[in-house]
Amino acid sequence: MKLGLACVAALLLAMSLVGCAGVPDVPPHAPDIATPALDGDFLRADDGVRLPLRSWLPAGKPVAVVLYVHGFNDYSHGGEEPAKAFARDGIATFAYDQRGFGHAPDRGRWAGTWRMAQDLAEASRLVRARYPGVPLFIFGESMGAAVAIVGVTGTAGAEKPVADGYILLAPAVWGRGEMNIFERGALWLAATFMPGATFTGQSLHIMASDNIEMLRELAHDPLFIKATRSATIAGLVNLMTLAQRSAPLIDQRALILYGAHDEIIPPHAIKRFLARLPAVPPGRRRIAYYRAGYHMLARDLDAPLVIRDMEHWMADPAAPLPSGADRNLPPGFSDQPWG
């Protein structure tokens, strides 16, 4: 089926067009000095920029809090389905539009890895302060997972976020080292001759999910970016490369989820990432492999199963997942045996 749908198009191009520089793609701003704050429907960052903020809250005091970090060309709306389910089960969720995406400033332009990681650190501290003593989990999807990785490991140079655990769903770790010579060669062409060109990737015919109705809705969503600038693609690849290189530093409590039918982040990139993770005590890290899953696991047709796994993991990270996705893992998808 011809999806033409934004979700994959730009991201797939990002895998074949590699940027050279880590500089942000946004126009220069004269930053204001501001105190970070959750200001109604906005997250106010330390430079005064206001990022749109959404929340899904349970009826009473939450048993846990989730900070959702969206994927490439998406925005805070991407966390709506899991957040609704979380709220029904007593978990509060907050999500903000990252710079360059959704309603955030400089739409379509890359803000830079440091800035994105710094925004995450500030958001986590603000949410933690609002709910002291309540377990806080950072849930990063694809690009959002890469931001969480470079943030928590400190490799982006920003302040580190605070959280009791990290959910990394289909983490975007397809860096330069995982690309072939033709993909790396496209880097030079795009960066040198087409820095301002935009791409849709409609001809790639990639399946991001088996939830076709959801993909159609994204295709008609005016806030979902459909055409991506070459410079923004370059920034994404820089982020993915750094996230891949950061793997040996990830010793935090983490749940890593991947779908067997993921056509966005290739299996060899995920396997290399998992192989580079450091040893941790049993129960501190759990890997889930969904044999019917696609890239957008939390929005696939089997999303309820994935969401239930996330909820159970947040409640008891050492316990096996209800779906069994953490057992009988295929070769290359287990960093250590589970007891």
Secondary structure, DSSP 8 states (H G I E B T S, - for coil): -----HHHHHHHHHHHS--------S----------EEETTEEE-TTS-EEEEEEE--SSS-SEEEEEE--TT--GGGGHHHHHHHHHTTEEEEEE--TTSTTSSSTTS---HHHHHHHHHHHHHHHHHHSTTS-EEEEEETHHHHHHHHHHH-TTSS-----SEEEEES-----GGGS-HHHHHHHHHHHHH-TT-EE--GGG---S-S-HHHHHHHHT-TTS--SEEHHHHHHHHHHHHHHHHTGGG--S-EEEEEETT-SSS-HHHHHHHHHTS----TTSEEEEEETT--S-GGGSTTHHHHHHHHHHHHH-TTS--TT-TTSS--TTS-SS---
